Each structure stands twice: as structure tokens, then as C-alpha cells.
């Protein structure tokens, strides 16, 4: 009987040692290093989807990719009633925000919530200075969808355009004002001038790109430069409008065409900007309103 107890005791000790070994090996990977690892190790960027916890239907289309480690979820800030963890940032952004004078109170708060969400995830990746993802970071909103085969092809050449933030999706609009209806009538001719399945240089004299459908940071430096531009402002507009100003200064230079990440119209109609979307929009081709 004594011999059997000894064998059992040895087995128990072996199990404990094995468990310690597993725990120790896990501790070797620091949280910051884990953040920097490419999602699936096949040349893809780290992808963040900004998603409200209550918008489970919008998140559903990403769940499979999330399980595979392709996509990470960033919890969005509620505009009407911001969560406690976002409250101070939300209040600061709400005070800084410039929006149309006749915008409804709900629209103002929703816009401040969207701004807080985007700046939140940008600051999150800014903290990865020493372990920035090798293949960069793509940020999208939860009403966008990704063409992964197109993304794979784009990543082969993206290193040639690492001096700027890159639009992987968005909407084309006149360079001057939304009221320029004649410009929209000629949008097809403009699209034909873009190089297909290539990176294109933005020409701010002919158009501007708006929307948070997908913007890509190739390096930590591009994140840092954007935050410096934003943080020195006492007043600011929505993030995509601020990025238009950087397009005009040639600080945001490139976009990929057709879009890699573009709006899922069905999902977009459920959001705060629902009234702006109709079947005429060809979002994969940066379609603006007609």
C-alpha cells in the first residue's frame, strides 16, 4: 500500500511541475508584446473594429474572424450616455467639437461619441511604440466589411507608402462643398482615372475622401503625427473632417482603389447617419451621394 501511495504522490508532483511550466511559459509573453503580434502571421495588419456592445448584429459578421485572431473588437463610446471609462474623454471631446449650428443635440452627442471611440483606439495603438505591429494597423467601424483577398494583395506593396496614413475605404466628395451637385454628376469619370487594385495619390484639388470605413497606419510614426495634430487643437471637427485638412496639406497622401474596407449599406442604415445611404451608393468604389 505504501508503494502505491508513493507512485501517486510522484504523479501529483509531476502534474504540479507541468502546470507551473505552462504558467511560466505564458508569462514570458508580455501584454505589450501580445498586442504587437500580427493577427494571423500571414502578412495581414492588426485590425480593430469599433463596435458598441449592444450592436450584436453588426458584430456577428466579424465573429468568425475574431475567433481566428484576425480581428480585435474595440468597445465604442455611447454618445447619448457615455460609459464611465469614457466619460472624461467624452466631455473633453464634446467641448472641443465643432459641428453644424443647427445639428440636433442627439447628433452632437453621437458625433462626440464617435470621435471619442476613434481617438480611443488610436491612443491604444500609440502606446505600442516599442512593439508596434510589423504589418501596421487597420481601423474600421462595425458597419464596414473587408475584402480580405484585396487586403492580402495590397499588403504586398504597402511598404512603399509608409510615409502617410492610407485610406483603405471611404467616400468621394467635391473638393469644395457638398452643394456642388455638378461634381457628383461626373463622379464616374473621376473613378475611371484611378489605378485599379493599386495605391493612388490623393488629389485634393479634385476631390476629398471622408468616412471612417477604413484607415491604415503603416508605422507608429504616422499614429504619432496624427495625434500631435489633433491634440494641439482647441476646437476640432469630426475626425474624418480633420483628416480632410491633412489631405490638403499632403500629410494624408494615399488611398487604395477599389476599397478594401467599405460600408455594408444594410448595417449603415441602422446607424446615426442612416438618412445618407441609398442603393445608388457604390461603396466599394468610394461612392458619394448623387
C-alpha positions as CSV (number, residue, x, y, z in Angstrom):
1,X,0.0,0.0,0.0
2,X,2.9,2.4,0.9
3,X,4.4,1.8,-2.5
4,X,1.2,2.8,-4.3
5,X,0.9,6.0,-2.3
6,X,4.5,6.9,-3.3
7,X,3.7,6.5,-7.0
8,X,0.5,8.5,-6.6
9,X,2.5,11.3,-4.8
10,X,5.1,11.3,-7.6
11,X,2.4,11.7,-10.2
12,X,0.8,14.6,-8.3
13,X,4.2,16.4,-8.1
14,X,4.8,15.8,-11.8
15,X,1.4,17.3,-12.7
16,X,2.1,20.4,-10.5
17,X,5.5,20.9,-12.2
18,X,3.9,20.6,-15.6
19,X,1.3,23.2,-14.7
20,X,3.9,25.5,-13.3
21,X,5.8,25.1,-16.6
22,X,2.7,26.1,-18.6
23,X,2.0,29.1,-16.4
24,X,5.7,30.2,-16.7
25,X,5.7,29.9,-20.5
26,X,2.6,32.1,-20.7
27,X,4.1,34.8,-18.5
28,X,7.0,35.0,-21.0
29,X,4.7,36.8,-23.4
30,X,4.1,40.3,-22.1
31,X,0.7,42.1,-22.8
32,X,2.5,44.7,-24.9
33,X,4.3,42.1,-27.0
34,X,1.0,40.2,-27.4
35,X,-0.6,43.4,-28.7
36,X,2.1,43.7,-31.4
37,X,1.8,40.2,-32.8
38,X,0.3,40.2,-36.4
39,X,-3.2,38.7,-36.2
40,X,-2.6,35.6,-38.2
41,X,1.0,35.8,-39.0
42,X,0.4,35.9,-42.8
43,X,1.2,39.5,-43.6
44,X,-2.1,41.0,-42.5
45,X,-2.2,44.1,-40.4
46,X,-3.7,44.2,-36.9
47,X,-7.4,45.0,-37.4
48,X,-9.6,46.8,-34.9
49,X,-13.4,47.0,-35.3
50,X,-15.1,49.8,-33.3
51,X,-18.3,48.3,-32.1
52,X,-21.0,49.2,-29.5
53,X,-21.6,46.2,-27.2
54,X,-25.3,46.4,-27.8
55,X,-24.8,46.2,-31.6
56,X,-24.5,42.4,-31.6
57,X,-25.9,42.0,-35.1
58,X,-23.2,44.3,-36.6
59,X,-20.6,42.4,-34.7
60,X,-21.9,39.0,-35.8
61,X,-20.3,39.3,-39.3
62,X,-16.8,39.5,-37.6
63,X,-17.2,36.7,-35.0
64,X,-15.6,34.1,-37.2
65,X,-12.6,36.3,-37.9
66,X,-12.4,37.3,-34.3
67,X,-12.2,33.6,-33.2
68,X,-9.4,33.1,-35.7
69,X,-7.4,36.1,-34.3
70,X,-7.8,38.1,-37.5
71,X,-9.9,40.9,-35.9
72,X,-10.0,42.6,-32.4
73,X,-13.0,44.4,-31.1
74,X,-12.7,47.9,-29.6
75,X,-15.7,48.9,-27.4
76,X,-17.3,52.0,-28.8
77,X,-18.3,55.0,-26.6
78,X,-22.0,55.7,-26.3
79,X,-22.7,59.2,-27.3
80,X,-26.0,59.8,-25.5
81,X,-24.9,58.2,-22.3
82,X,-21.1,57.6,-22.3
83,X,-19.8,54.7,-20.2
84,X,-17.9,55.6,-17.1
85,X,-14.5,54.7,-18.5
86,X,-15.0,57.1,-21.4
87,X,-16.7,60.0,-19.6
88,X,-13.8,62.3,-19.1
89,X,-12.5,61.9,-22.7
90,X,-16.1,62.3,-24.0
91,X,-16.6,65.5,-22.1
92,X,-13.3,66.9,-23.3
93,X,-14.1,66.0,-26.9
94,X,-17.6,67.3,-26.7
95,X,-16.3,70.7,-25.6
96,X,-13.8,70.8,-28.5
97,X,-16.2,69.6,-31.1
98,X,-17.4,72.0,-33.9
99,X,-20.5,70.8,-35.7
100,X,-23.2,72.4,-37.7
101,X,-25.0,75.1,-35.7
102,X,-28.4,73.6,-36.4
103,X,-27.5,70.0,-35.5
104,X,-29.8,68.3,-33.0
105,X,-28.5,67.6,-29.6
106,X,-28.5,63.8,-30.1
107,X,-26.5,64.3,-33.3
108,X,-23.9,66.3,-31.5
109,X,-23.5,63.8,-28.7
110,X,-23.4,60.9,-31.2
111,X,-20.6,62.7,-33.1
112,X,-18.7,63.3,-29.9
113,X,-19.1,59.6,-29.1
114,X,-17.8,58.5,-32.5
115,X,-14.8,60.9,-32.1
116,X,-14.1,59.5,-28.6
117,X,-14.2,56.0,-29.9
118,X,-11.8,56.6,-32.8
119,X,-9.3,58.6,-30.7
120,X,-9.5,55.9,-28.0
121,X,-8.3,53.1,-30.3
122,X,-5.7,55.4,-31.9
123,X,-4.3,56.2,-28.5
124,X,-4.4,52.5,-27.7
125,X,-2.1,51.7,-30.6
126,X,0.0,54.8,-29.9
127,X,1.0,53.1,-26.6
128,X,2.7,50.3,-28.6
129,X,5.6,52.5,-29.6
130,X,8.2,49.8,-28.8
131,X,6.1,46.9,-30.1
132,X,4.1,48.4,-33.0
133,X,2.6,45.7,-35.2
134,X,5.0,44.8,-38.0
135,X,2.3,45.0,-40.7
136,X,0.6,48.1,-39.4
137,X,-2.9,48.7,-38.0
138,X,-6.2,49.0,-39.8
139,X,-9.1,50.7,-38.0
140,X,-12.7,50.2,-39.3
141,X,-16.2,50.9,-38.0
142,X,-18.7,48.0,-37.4
143,X,-20.8,48.9,-40.4
144,X,-17.9,48.2,-42.7
145,X,-16.9,45.0,-44.4
146,X,-13.4,43.8,-45.5
147,X,-12.4,42.3,-48.8
148,X,-9.6,40.0,-47.4
149,X,-8.3,38.8,-50.8
150,X,-7.9,42.5,-51.8
151,X,-6.2,43.3,-48.5
152,X,-3.8,40.4,-49.0
153,X,-2.7,41.8,-52.4
154,X,-2.4,45.4,-51.1
155,X,-0.1,44.3,-48.2
156,X,2.5,43.2,-50.8
157,X,3.2,46.8,-51.8
158,X,2.1,48.8,-48.8
159,X,5.6,49.3,-47.6
160,X,6.2,51.7,-50.5
161,X,3.7,54.1,-49.0
162,X,4.7,54.0,-45.3
163,X,5.2,57.8,-45.0
164,X,1.4,58.5,-44.6
165,X,-1.9,57.3,-43.3
166,X,-3.6,55.4,-46.0
167,X,-7.4,55.2,-46.8
168,X,-8.5,51.6,-47.3
169,X,-12.0,52.8,-47.9
170,X,-14.1,56.0,-47.7
171,X,-16.4,58.2,-49.8
172,X,-15.5,60.7,-52.5
173,X,-16.9,64.2,-52.3
174,X,-16.3,67.5,-54.0
175,X,-13.1,69.4,-53.0
176,X,-15.1,72.5,-52.0
177,X,-18.7,71.9,-50.8
178,X,-21.4,69.2,-50.7
179,X,-23.6,71.6,-52.6
180,X,-21.5,71.1,-55.7
181,X,-24.1,68.9,-57.4
182,X,-22.4,69.1,-60.8
183,X,-19.3,67.4,-59.4
184,X,-21.4,64.3,-58.4
185,X,-22.7,64.0,-62.0
186,X,-19.1,63.5,-63.1
187,X,-18.0,61.0,-60.4
188,X,-17.8,58.1,-62.8
189,X,-15.3,59.9,-65.0
190,X,-13.2,60.6,-61.9
191,X,-13.3,56.9,-60.8
192,X,-12.1,55.8,-64.2
193,X,-8.9,57.9,-63.7
194,X,-7.9,55.9,-60.6
195,X,-5.4,53.0,-60.9
196,X,-7.3,49.8,-60.2
197,X,-6.0,47.4,-57.5
198,X,-3.3,49.9,-56.7
199,X,-2.4,52.6,-54.3
200,X,-3.4,56.1,-55.6
201,X,-2.2,59.5,-54.6
202,X,-4.9,61.8,-53.3
203,X,-5.5,64.9,-55.4
204,X,-7.2,67.4,-53.1
205,X,-7.8,69.8,-55.9
206,X,-10.3,67.3,-57.5
207,X,-11.9,65.6,-54.5
208,X,-11.7,64.8,-50.8
209,X,-12.2,61.5,-49.0
210,X,-14.4,61.2,-46.0
211,X,-15.6,58.4,-43.7
212,X,-14.2,56.1,-41.1
213,X,-14.8,52.9,-43.2
214,X,-11.1,52.0,-43.0
215,X,-7.9,53.9,-42.4
216,X,-4.5,52.3,-42.1
217,X,-1.4,53.3,-40.1
218,X,1.7,51.7,-41.6
219,X,4.0,52.9,-38.8
220,X,3.9,54.2,-35.2
221,X,5.2,57.5,-36.6
222,X,2.1,58.0,-38.6
223,X,0.0,57.5,-35.5
224,X,2.1,59.9,-33.5
225,X,1.9,62.6,-36.2
226,X,-1.9,62.4,-36.3
227,X,-2.3,62.6,-32.5
228,X,0.1,65.6,-32.4
229,X,-2.1,67.4,-35.0
230,X,-5.3,66.6,-33.1
231,X,-4.1,67.3,-29.5
232,X,-2.8,70.8,-30.3
233,X,-6.3,71.9,-31.4
234,X,-8.6,73.8,-29.1
235,X,-11.5,73.2,-31.4
236,X,-12.0,70.4,-33.9
237,X,-14.5,68.7,-36.2
238,X,-15.3,65.0,-36.7
239,X,-12.1,63.0,-37.2
240,X,-12.7,62.4,-40.9
241,X,-13.2,66.1,-41.5
242,X,-9.9,66.8,-39.7
243,X,-8.2,64.3,-41.9
244,X,-9.5,66.1,-45.0
245,X,-7.5,69.1,-43.8
246,X,-4.4,66.8,-43.7
247,X,-5.2,65.7,-47.2
248,X,-5.0,69.3,-48.3
249,X,-1.6,69.7,-46.5
250,X,-0.4,66.5,-48.2
251,X,0.0,64.8,-44.8
252,X,-2.5,62.1,-45.6
253,X,-1.5,61.1,-49.1
254,X,-2.8,57.8,-50.4
255,X,-5.9,55.6,-50.9
256,X,-6.3,52.1,-52.2
257,X,-8.8,51.5,-55.1
258,X,-11.2,49.8,-55.2
259,X,-11.8,49.9,-51.4
260,X,-10.5,47.2,-49.2
261,X,-13.0,48.1,-46.4
262,X,-16.3,49.6,-47.4
263,X,-19.7,50.2,-45.9
264,X,-22.3,47.4,-45.6
265,X,-25.3,49.5,-46.6
266,X,-27.7,47.4,-44.6
267,X,-25.7,48.0,-41.5
268,X,-25.0,51.6,-42.3
269,X,-28.8,52.3,-42.5
270,X,-29.1,51.3,-38.8
271,X,-26.6,54.0,-37.6
272,X,-26.7,57.7,-36.8
273,X,-26.1,58.7,-40.4
274,X,-28.9,56.3,-41.8
275,X,-30.5,59.0,-43.9
276,X,-27.4,59.5,-46.1
277,X,-27.4,56.0,-47.6
278,X,-29.4,54.6,-50.5
279,X,-29.0,51.9,-53.2
280,X,-27.2,54.3,-55.6
281,X,-24.1,54.4,-53.5
282,X,-21.3,52.1,-54.8
283,X,-19.3,52.0,-51.6
284,X,-16.7,49.6,-52.9
285,X,-15.8,52.3,-55.4
286,X,-15.8,55.2,-52.9
287,X,-19.3,56.2,-54.0
288,X,-20.6,59.5,-52.9
289,X,-24.2,60.8,-52.8
290,X,-25.6,61.6,-56.2
